[in-house]
Amino acid sequence: MSKPNDLSQPPLRHRIVTVALLTVAAIYFLTPVYWLVVSSTKSSSDLFGTFGFWFHDPHPLDYLHRVLSYDDGVYVRWFANSLMYAGVGALAATLLSAAAGYALATFRFPGREGIFNVILAGVLIPGTALALPLYLLFSEIGLANTYWAVLIPSVVSPFGVYLCRIYAAAAVPGSLLEAARIDGAGEARIFSTLGLRLMTPALVTVFLFQFVHIWNNFFLPLVMLSDSDLYPIQLGLTSWQGYADRQPELYQYTVGGALLSVLPLMVLMGVLQRYWRTGLTEGSVKA
């Protein structure tokens, strides 16, 4: 006779299929990372003349030092630019999304649903469709080819506003807000001391998504920037690849730079993973 706990577990064949599919997915996503690790230890000639998925006369520290020191350390500048674009942009986008989502969830005013529907429509518009209009606008006001040309568009996150509104509606009880108002707290203080704390899982989720989006963004900096000192990593590595036919060592520098560029995302994902899982699930269920 089967135990009562067995009734809550899926059949063995379902678990085997699930594990097999997850294993295939893990291999699919980790294979490029493994190739980057292996290739970053090779010279440019070995990249094309040896088996791609195994080491050959590895000198990882030497090659990574060359990446960081090439052209007076321009890669370090690109790395710092990406950290600034992604860090400042994601933080500003998170705070703006929190304020907008909190207001849409807790206050009733004419046109609230219409504004929310417009924001939802913004989720469906691809960023590449807005790059050229943004460039023309920033050129008119003299901000093209500046840090602001990448930063300002990065602070707008329609998905972040949507997620914060849904989460705030479920996680911020109206009775708690009313109690704070009765105690004499202003709306700004209620938002900063209660709203932000209760919405922390959703805010971490928005920050993570926006950081990854800005870090991997290629087309907007390509349109906005012409000064190589302002480039983020993605645009800088592409410029190296464009010159690799004339300078073959740039193939190896591009691969090594690509490996270094994924490290911040891996660290951020590892640190914020538990908040990310919580933020995706808790805001959709009311207690």
KADAJO-V455574 format. One record per backbone hydrogen bond with DSSP energy under -1.0 kcal/mol. NH is the residue of the N-H (numbers start at 1). CO is the residue of the C=O. E is the energy in kcal/mol with one decimal. If there is no record, write none. Layout:
nh->{NH,NH}
co->{CO,CO}
e->{E,E}
This chain:
nh->{7,8,9,15,16,17,18,19,20,21,22,23,24,25,26,27,28,29,30,31,34,35,36,37,38,39,40,41,42,47,49,50,54,59,63,64,65,66,67,68,69,70,74,77,78,79,80,81,82,83,84,85,86,87,88,89,90,91,92,93,94,95,96,97,98,99,100,101,102,103,104,105,106,107,112,115,116,117,118,119,120,121,122,129,134,135,136,137,138,139,140,141,143,145,150,151,152,155,161,162,163,164,165,166,167,168,169,170,171,172,177,178,179,180,181,182,183,184,185,190,191,192,193,194,195,196,198,199,200,203,204,205,206,207,208,209,210,211,212,213,214,215,216,222,223,224,225,230,231,236,237,238,239,240,241,242,246,247,250,251,253,254,255,256,257,258,259,260,261,266,267,268,269,270,271,272,276,277,278,279,280,281,282,285}
co->{4,5,6,11,12,13,14,15,16,17,18,19,20,21,22,23,24,25,26,27,30,31,32,33,34,35,36,38,39,43,45,46,51,41,59,60,61,62,63,64,65,66,70,73,74,75,76,77,78,79,80,81,82,83,84,85,86,87,88,89,90,91,92,93,94,95,96,97,98,99,100,101,102,103,109,111,112,113,114,115,116,117,118,126,130,131,132,133,134,135,136,137,138,224,147,147,148,152,157,158,159,160,161,162,163,164,165,166,167,168,173,174,175,176,177,178,179,181,180,186,187,188,189,190,190,191,194,195,197,199,200,201,202,203,204,205,206,207,208,209,210,211,212,218,219,220,221,227,228,232,233,234,235,236,237,238,243,243,247,248,249,250,251,252,253,254,255,256,257,262,263,264,265,266,267,268,272,273,274,275,276,277,278,282}
e->{-1.2,-1.0,-1.0,-1.8,-2.4,-2.2,-2.4,-2.6,-2.4,-2.6,-2.5,-2.3,-2.3,-2.4,-2.5,-2.5,-2.4,-2.2,-2.4,-1.9,-2.5,-2.5,-2.2,-2.2,-2.4,-3.0,-2.1,-1.4,-1.6,-1.7,-1.4,-1.4,-1.2,-1.4,-2.2,-2.5,-2.0,-1.8,-1.9,-2.1,-1.8,-1.4,-1.5,-1.3,-2.3,-2.7,-2.4,-2.6,-2.4,-2.3,-2.3,-3.1,-2.9,-2.7,-2.0,-1.7,-2.3,-2.1,-2.6,-2.5,-2.2,-2.2,-2.5,-2.6,-2.5,-2.3,-2.5,-3.0,-2.5,-2.2,-2.4,-1.6,-2.2,-2.0,-1.7,-2.5,-2.2,-2.4,-1.9,-2.1,-2.4,-2.1,-1.6,-1.0,-2.3,-2.2,-2.3,-2.2,-2.9,-2.2,-1.6,-1.3,-2.8,-1.5,-1.2,-2.3,-2.3,-1.2,-2.0,-2.4,-2.8,-2.4,-2.3,-2.3,-2.5,-2.7,-2.3,-1.0,-2.9,-2.1,-1.4,-2.4,-2.1,-1.8,-2.2,-2.4,-1.6,-1.5,-2.3,-2.5,-2.4,-2.3,-2.6,-2.3,-2.2,-2.5,-2.6,-1.8,-1.1,-2.4,-2.5,-1.8,-2.5,-2.6,-2.5,-2.5,-2.7,-2.6,-2.3,-2.3,-2.7,-2.7,-2.1,-1.8,-2.1,-2.5,-2.6,-1.9,-1.0,-2.3,-3.0,-1.5,-1.8,-2.0,-2.3,-1.7,-1.0,-1.9,-2.4,-1.8,-1.8,-2.4,-1.9,-2.6,-2.6,-2.1,-2.0,-2.0,-1.8,-2.1,-2.5,-2.7,-2.5,-2.2,-2.4,-2.5,-2.5,-2.4,-1.9,-2.9,-1.6,-1.2,-2.8,-1.4}
